Structures are given as structure tokens and as C-alpha cells.
């Protein structure tokens, strides 16, 4: 009996990690509903850590299964699709609310306001829409076993989950870079452009390297090693800027690599 229980636990370690990924994403949704979008962003990062290790555990233990793959995609849809979409919706709604209060003499809810105040934040749900389409494609595309075609949904979700974190970091710091960040993230037009362009990259045909460890030859991981070193430098210089900057560099690197190969 003990042996059977131990075997069951061993075989389900990757699925348990995926469940923790899902729960972190659900908590991020709950935190967002309660206005705690800063902490919701950190919960998406926690979900990404579990997502990174569930695949590694499955490969190490050699217990991968179709059910595990489907479970992983369902968890990713919540943690890196729905949660970041809601975070961005709330963040953009707050931008609109602040703009409305700048010229309204009384509370926003005391009278009906035109749709122009609310329409822009709804653009954020393109993120979850594109993400779910990308996951459905990924599950049925044998070409993406060792690399990706299009931006992975965890990268896209992390980029937008860190928007409130970067915004708060910019408030606490002084300098021209942080002034640009504050002005950009306070402008919903700029955010709307980002929330259309970057999620659309998930549906693009651009090949992108994977962080999955499948080879014992370190030369096969030169891009990953390079990005790790760049990430350390960015973290020392700009702390939490490391996440969105690395994701942008990831996209640019993939575009350049595609052009050079052609």
C-alpha cells in the first residue's frame, strides 16, 4: 500500500505543480477583484515558477501524459491569460477613473458616464483571447516540441502582470527613465497599443527558443545563457524592469534570428 501511494505521488508530482500554478493564477484573479493588482502581478510570477518546474519534473521523472499536457494548458489559460487580462483591465480602468475625476466635480458613480471612459480597458481581454488560441494551436502542433512558434503565453502574461509592479517601482524612484515609464503607463492609448501588439505575437509564425532543458550539451543553450546574463545585469540596474525588458529582448532576438536565417 505504501509503495503504491509513493508511486502515485511520484507519478503526479508534475500535475501537483501544475495545480499550484493554477491556484496561484486563481489567487491573482481574486487579488485583482479586490484591487490588489500589485500583489496579483507577483502571484502570476509564482505561477510561472510552478509552470517552469512542472514540465521539468515530468521530463526528469518520465511521467508525461496527454492529461498532464491538457491540465497544463488549462492552468496556463487562467494564470497567464485571464489573470493578466484582468490586471490590465483594472489598471487601465483606474487610469480612466483618474482622468474622469480630473474634470468631474463629484464621484464617478453619481451619474451615467459615456462609454468613452470604459471602452479602452476592454481591449485588455485580447490577451486572454489570443492566449487561448495559442494554447489550442500549441497542443496540436508537433513542431513545437523543442522550441516555440509565436510568443509563449507565460512570457506574454508575465509582461502585463508586471505593469503595476513597474508602475509602483517608477513612483518610488527618480530619474528620466522612470519619468518616461510613468508617463507611458499612465496613458491608456500607449497601453492599448501594447495590449494589442504583444498578445498578437502569440499568434505569429515567428520561431522562438524554449527554456526547456532537453540536451546535455551546454552549447545548445547559448541563447538561454546569454539571456540569463543580460537578465542579471538588468536586475542589478533596474530591479523589476528585468521581466518586461527581457521579454521585449526575447521578441526582438527572435525577429532578428528569423531575418538572418532568411
N, C-alpha and C positions, 0 to 999 in steps of 0.2 A: 504493500500500500504506500509506504513512504517513498519507495523507488518510483512508483507511478506518479505520485504527487511531484517529486523532484523533476521527473521527465516532463510533466505538464508545464511546470513553471519554466523550465529551460526552453521548451518549445514556444512559449508565449511571452518571453521577455520582450521581443521586438514589438508585439501587439500591445503589451502593457505600456511601453514607451510611447507608442502612438496614441494610446488613450490619454496619457499625461499631456501630450501635445494638444489633443482635443480639449481637455479640461482647461488648459492654460488659455486656449482661444476662447472658450465659453466665458471664462472669468474676465477676459479682456472685453468681451461684449457687455457683460454685467457692469464692469467698471465704467465703460463708456456711457451706458444709460444713466449712471449716477454722476456723470460729469467729470470723472477722474481719468481723462484721456491721457494724461502724462503717464500714469501708472499702467494704463491699458497698453500703451506702447511697449513698456518693459515686459509685460506678460506675453506679447507677441514674440519678443526676443526669447523668452523662456520656451515658448512653443517651438521656435526654430531650433533651439538646442536639442530638445527631445526629438525633433524631426531628423536632425543630423545623425543622432545616435541610434535611432530605431533601424534605419537601413544598414548601418554598420554592424549592429548586433545580429541582424538577420543573415548578413553575409558571413560573419565570423562563426555563428552557430550553425549555419547552413540549414536554416529552418524557414526560408522564404516560402510564401504561398500566395495564390491568387486572392484569397480572402485578406491576407495582410496588405497586399497592394491596394485593394479596394478600400480597406479601412484607412490606409494612409492618405489616399486621395480625399476621402470624406472628411478626415480631420483637417487636411490642408485647406479644404474649401472654407471651413469655419475659421481656422486660425490665421490664414494668410489671404483670405478673400473677404469674408463677411466682417471680421473684426476690424481690419484696416479700413474697409469701406465706411463702417460706422464711425470710426475715429475721425476720418477725413470729413464725413458729413457733419459731425458735431463741431469739428474745428472750423469748417467753413461757415457753418450756421452761426457760430459765435462771432466770426468776422462780420457777417451781415448784421447781426444783432447790435454789435458795437457801432457799426455805421448808421444803423437806424436810430439808435439812441443819440447820435450826434446832432440830429435835427428834429427829433420828436420831443415835445415838451412833457410827455407822460409815458408811462410804461407801454411796451410794445403790444401787450395783450389787451390793452384797454380799448382798442379799436381795430377794425379789419385793415390789413396792410396788403398792398398789391403783391402779386406773385413775383415781382422782380426781386424781392428780398429773399425769397425762398428757393427760387428755381435753380440757381447756380450750385448750391450744395448737393442737389440730387445727382449731379454729374459724377459724384464720387462713387456711385454704385456701378459705374462702368468697370471698376476694379474687380468686383466680385463676379460680374458677368463674364468678363474676359478670362478671369482666373478659372472659373468652372469649365468654360470651353477648352481652355488649355489643358486642364486635368483630364478631360474626356479624350482629347487627342493623344495625350501622353500615354494613357492606359492602352491605347490601341495602335501605338507606333513602335515597331520593333527597332527602329533606327536610333532610339534614344536610350539604349541600354547602358552605354558608357559615356554619353555626352547628351547635351540638350539641343533641341531646336526651338528657338524662342526663349525669352526670359523666363526662368523658373518662377513659379508663383511665390515661394518663400522669399526670394530676393525682392520681388515687387511689393509683397506685403510688408516686409521689413522697412523698405524705403519710406512708405507712407505712415507706418506705425511710429517712425521716429520723427515725424514732422513736429508734433507737440513737444517732444523731448528737445529737439534742436531749437525750437522757438523759445523754450524756457531757458536753455543754455545761453541763447543770444541776449535775453533780457538781463541775465546776470553778468554779462561780460561787456567790455567797452572796446571798440575798435572798428575800423572801416568794414571789415569782413562781416562782423556781427550786425552792423547797421544795414548792410545790404540784405542779410538774411532776414532781419526783422521786417524790412520794407517789402521784401518778396513774399514772405509768408503771411503778411497782413493783407495782401492783395489777392482777392479771390479769383481774379482773372488769370493771374500767374498760376495759381493753384489748379484752376480748371484746365489750363494747358498741360500741366504736369500730369494730372489725373486722367487725361485722355491719351497723351503720348506714351507714357511709360507702361501702363497696362496693355496698350496696343502692341508693345514689344513682345508680350507673351504669345501673341498670335502670329508673330513674324516668322519667316523661314530662316532666320539667321542662326547658324550653329554657334553654340556656346559651351565652353568646357564645364565639366562637372567637378564637384568637390569630393565625389565618391572615391574611396581608396580601393583600387582593384588590382594594382600592379605593385610588385616589389622593387621595381627599378625607379629610383628617385628621379631619373631624367624624364620620366613620363609625367612628372608633376611640376615642371619648371614654372608654368603659369600660376599654379596654386601657390608655390613657394614665393614667387615674386609678389603676388597679391598679399600674402601674409606679411612680408617685409614692409611693403607700402602701407599696409594697414597699421602696423606698429608705429611707423613714422607719423601717420596722420593722427593716430590716437594720442601720441605724445604732444603733437602740435595743437590739435583741436578737439581732443576728447571724443564726444559723442558724434561729431561730424564724420567719424570714420565710417559709420554704416552707410548713410546715403552717398557719400563720396565714393566709397569702394564700389557700390552698386552702379553708379554712373560710369566709373572707370571700367567696370566689367562689361557694360554695354558698349562703350567706346572701343575697348580692346577687341571685342568680338566683331564689331563692324570693320575695324582696320584689318583684322586677320582675314575676314571674308574678302575684302578688296584685294589684299596681297595675294591670296590664293587664286583669285580670278585673273 
